[in-house]
Amino acid sequence: MSKPLTDQEKRKQISVRGLAGVENVADLKTNFNRHLHFTLVKDRNVATKRDYYFALAHTVRDHLVGRWIRTQQHYYEKDPKRVYYLSLEFYMGRTLQNTMVNLALENACDEAIYQLGLDMEELQDMEEDAGLGNGGLGRLAACFLDSMATLGLAAYGYGIRYEFGIFNQKIVNGWQVEEADDWLRYGNPWEKARPEYMRPVHFYGRVEHHPDGVKWVDTQVVLALPYDTPVPGYRNNIVNTMRLWSAKAPCEFHLKDFNVGGYIQAVLDKNLAENISRVLYPNDNFFEGKELRLKQEYFVVAATLQDIIRRFKASKFGSTEVVRMDLTTLPDKVAIQLNDTHPAMAIPELMRILVDDEKLPWDTAWDITVRTCAYTNHTVLPEALERWPVDLFQNLLPRHLEIIYEINRRHLERISALYPGDDDRLRRMSLVEEYGQKKINMAHLCIVGSHAVNGVAQIHSDIIKDTVFKDFYEVDPQKFQNKTNGITPRRWLVMCNPGLAEVIAERIGEDYIRDLSQLKNLLKFVDDDALIRDIAKVKQENKMKFAVQLEEQYKVKINPNSMFDVQVKRIHEYKRQLLNCLHIVTLYNRIKKDPSKAWTPRTIMIGGKAAPGYHTAKMIIKLITAIGEVVNNDIVVGDRLKVIYLENYKVTLAEKVIPASDLSEQISTAGTEASGTGNMKFMLNGALTIGTMDGANVEMAEEAGEENLFIFGMRVKDVEALDKKGYDAMEYYNRIPELKQVMDQISGGFFSPGEPDQFKDIVKILMQHDRFKVFADYEDYIKCQDKVSALYKNTKEWTKMVIHNIAGCGKFSSDRTIGQYAREIWGMEPSLEKIAAPDDPR
């Protein structure tokens, strides 16, 4: 029998990775050595692994710059409508491999690096994740950038270049410990500083009203320095731009006071201004009303709007001075998408520019603003909605507060005319909340100041219209839309699971990578034994590879034939990692009670970060690790049940764990998870879903057939009915013996013998005030998990269900999502045309 192929030999055979032409490989080796030489000439003779990584990154980057320059030149000549995606988060992960995929360089680079005697995976592992996001919202922005470039849209991502991204998570004695993510320590080969486009941003000061207009004076100035990162489309030679702003103190900063002897202090105080872009706020689905955060939100908006208007005025279209200065055509050339309310200040800032600087009448300015801006809502959880105290605003952005008050005055005037005497409605719909401390409701500002408002899955968009924003829907139903989220199949299939991508391409061709709806063509092969075998084989290979890494890191023996049952996402009560815990302990108790039974073995993995200030979430991590300690060291249980807490879950770990998963846990209380996107990644990578009818799970069940998902638990209407009736956790505790046993173990110290009441806070939440009704879904969840275990024993039937799922994934490409944003919100037409490569004649 021939010896098994090495990883490198296997990779060579994968056609979706591009052709490795001889000249191509030779050129890459030459360029690699040139870059390595320049790295080493500087100061050393011996190359480190990092030197090799930088040489490779610069070699690949060389293939981007010509396309980047040509794309921007192309936009300048054609002057298309441009879309600006404003987000406080872009969770990009690593760039090297994604760039090789999109430029069809992967096999050529692989071969070149191999011939140079280096290991591609080792070099890739030198790259730091760009962790400039918390979770779904930031990763969605990253997928959207990939799709906008792939669909040939003139698009720009605008955000903040945080010096420190999402913290690195260490688990120490079962507890989360945070450490700073110094991701720029060794430099970032993918960014280019653009000091020539530096912009001033103003804070504080006061407002003067003159007959000839309004002046915002005596402000403090911070400079915004842009860094550009190229965003390549998939094999279409288009390279768009992500521009992230970094805060810089101006040279004069406080130095005018230095003659009083405070020169040194004045220089040190420059830090205060530069703190604006220092660190990402680590909260997911939670609002923390801190001044520094509001500064960040205004900083990105003010810098970006100056850039948008400069680019609008400089573009060729009218080429007569008059037309160029006329901002009334802005909505024909510019679309601004607000990723949640974080960049909501774009609305009053654009009004300030149009009214105060450009001297347009209010009504004209307002019409331009509304037609330009659109708002995406990401959550209905009340604790996540941004409500800024008025006194913070008054101090930091006095002119913007005046503008918001005027927007509100006109808005309430309109509502009052529509509903005379309905004071309660005016109170509910006001942008200013009057009860207690006065606050600005940023979601209300976004709805009033945008021409389109969208949710991120059908059920979420319906909930918005029926509940949280019902009053606004009644007044402006035409504004409200749905745009179900999607994921990029480049990163989340071709890049992270090339084996599966190739098995699919062998059956239906490679075009599905650009048009994921073609996956439905796999249904023809659902009974094809060869496909069933190939898909099961790829999954097994992915599991073996991941199991090796797990055993290395966690010193726990992994059974690769066990079901890999995975829940990876931010730790939050609404995501119900606690429900998963109850199942783990129930399973443990059953094995202990009847050890000779043929249990379906499981390796249960849970991972995700908790916000540093979220006490309950941190306790949940401790509970999971404590359960793992007991389960993993029980000789009776053996390899039939293992529990692993995946440390420091991030984009790069997701790319490894998702292709190796069998079961995806999507178990939020119905009506709480706006969409979810991890759910789609698991589905595309051949895992089956156990989940509630929440977020995009509903549409996944629709696309793949509900019989091909493990759906359990209350629907939204059941949750509402239970709220009406009153949720009583004790009723379930007293009625369900297995649940009682599990809770008694947790509260009695079975998992914390040294500190019996360690988990009293969690027990109290579950038993007395559980907003997310964990016990109400326990019974159905356990029954559903039993069905999962039974089916897993039948590999063929399990794999057929997997094929149904993969075939139903087409809708969940971010290409489809972005196509809908473009046509239905931005008024732009996507295109799958290639533009000429830089080495082609024009």
Phi, psi and omega in degrees: 000137182292147182288149185299150181290145172287164176307317183294318179295321179298315184298322181303328186279355186270108188292331182295352180271006177091163182273141177258077179293150185299314182296317179307310182296317180298315179299316181299318180297317179300311182294321178301312181295326177297312179297320181296318179301313181294327177297316188279325179308324184305310189205354187221166175252334185256126180278136173264170176303322180295322176301316179297318178301313182296322178299317179293316180301316181291327177295314180292321180300325178304327180285343180275322196296320179299315179295323181296309180298316182295321179299314183292324175298316178303315179296320182296320182286317184279337182047059179284169168295140181248146177245135181246114181264106184265123182212141175281353183222135168225104186266084194275332187069213180272156185249330190303303186292323179298323178292318178298319178300309186290337178261005180059036182256000193296312181293322180296315179295317178306311183294316180299313181296321178297315180294334178277003176078024181246164181252116184303315184295324178296319179293316179301326182287352175283339184285135174281144169293139166277095188264054186271041180199166182264322186182230188308311186298318181285325179287326176301316179301320180293316177298320180297320178300317179299316182289321180297321177291319181294330179267010173068025178276142175282089190236149179226128170268129179239130181200203183246136176272082180296133176291326176236120181274204180301136184302154169278136182261127170248142173257116182239117185054034178085357180254149173286132171235134182263141167228151185298143181262090184274065192288343182264003186312315183261009182091161183234107185290350187265353183251155175229118177293140179236071184300338181292345179252019177303141183229143175278142175234134186256144175224162174061218180077197181215169184249133174246132177257118179244162177303326183269011177134191187249138177237135174259112191236170178056037183275163168264136184254135170238140178268142176253115181258119183276142171239127183258136176238130180287143179235098184279139171283171182280101170055036178237009178064013176266135176229109178272184186234134164255121181249117180248134184266139175243140184273135179229138173284141175291158183301322184286355190317106174060358187287344178299336180273006192289340180296342174279013173093005184261027184302310181301313180300320181298318178294319179296327182291346176305331177306323183303314179293320186283349175297340184304319181257023184288313192213141175287131172293127191269028181263135174247125179057041176205133182263127177239109190280063182263144181303319182300324179292317177297323175299316179300316183297318180286324181304310182294323182291313184294316180296316183295316182295323175300319181295316180299315184287323174302314183293322178298315183288331184275346186290158193286336204318307184272327182052003166260142187306323184298307183299319183301325183274351186275110185275000181293339179271006182310311183296343177282339186244348188223130169239135178242120178255125181265114180277094190069189183277355185304322175263027182300335180298348175302328184290302177295330179293317177297320176299318179299316180297313185291319184276308186282316185272314185269355175058033175279150174295151185308311186297321177296313181299317182295319178299317178298314183299310183296320181288340181272322190266147173218152190233130173256122176270139183243355182198153174248002179292125185299326182290349182265344185286134183281123176226104186269130177301135182300322183294329175297313178301309184307319182284312190277317187223067187300321181292322180293325177297316177302316182295318178297318177300320180289321175302315182295318181302313182291322178299311182292330175299317179294315181297319181298322179290326180283326183229073185301133175080358181272076184295327181295322178295319178300317179298315181296324188265353182298148173284344181249119177272124189266335186287135184067218177293130180296133182224153172264124178272106189290330178294318178297319177301316182295319181294314182292325186266009182237155176268348179216139177231127180229147165270177191245007168201158186303313183297323179292317178297324177293317180299319177303314183288328184273335188232271190309316183244028183307314181302320182287325178296321180297326182277320184227064184301331184293341180286333194270129183223169170243141171222092181298131181303164175211176180230154179279124180288348177292300180292318193268009170218295185301315184282313188271343183219063185299328179300314179291319179303322182287318178302320178292313182299325179298331182268317191237009181084178187265352187295338182300338182294330175268334185224086191294343179299339179294347178301336179300340177294346177290339183301330177302333187255013189298334179256008182283114185299326181294316179294316179303315180295315182297318182293317178296323182292316178300316179300316181297319179297316178299321180293317180299315182297316181290323180300322178300314179296319180299314183296322177299313187281322190250357178054033175243131180288123183259133174270106185291348175271356177285160174288126176272104186256114195233132170232102179238123181178171175303146179278121181207144179303322184291336178280348169059046167305335179294327177296319176301314178304316181298322177293317180303312183292322177300314179298316178303312181298322180293317179296318180297324183287326185221071189293342185272353181291153182277074181291144172288117183291144179226142165249111184261121181244132176232136180211158177147158181264149173254139174303137186304333181264005187263091188302313182300317180297322179291325176294324179298318177300315180298321179296315181300313182293325179293319177298318178301318178304314182290308185298313188289342181253012180267114185296327181297320182287318178061222184268018180274343176211123174228146179236123182234129172268117182280112186284142173056051176301130181205180184307312185294326175288323177302319181296339179266317187282323186297314178296342182263002186271145173262319185234130181254124183264113182230077202240028177297154174298132182307130179097004183248326180271111186307311179218301193083144174229335173303320178309318181290323181295317177297317182299316181292335185258018170083027170258155172264154186254130162255124187197166174272167174280073182224152176053220182283351175307322181301314181285330175297317178295323178296316185285319185266348187095125184302332181290349180258008170237159175262087183268135180216171164087180182296145167271172181306317182297326178292321178297316179299316180297321180291324176297316180299314182288326185103119182277123180240100183301324183301327181302316180289317180303317182283334186270332189247103186304317182296322178295316179301316180300313181299313182295323179294325178294314182295316184281337183271358175092012178302325181260002178214063186302327180289336184216080190306327182260025180306322186256024184299325180296317180294316179300317181297317178300309184297322187273332190241318180218071180262100178300337190251009163054049182301313183297327184297334180255000186301309187299313182293325178297313180298315178300318181294320177296327176296320177297319178302310181301319181296314183293325184299333178293338180255089188303320184294312181294321176301312184292326176297321178295321176301315181297318175304319180293311180300318181295338181267009186276348189309318182299335192264022170279137176293345174297318177296314180303309183293324175303321179288317174305313185300309185284321192263345180237312188271346183065045179231156181247117178293158181215139178261015178292146171272146166260166183296140175287157184302329182274353173283151170293146185287000000 
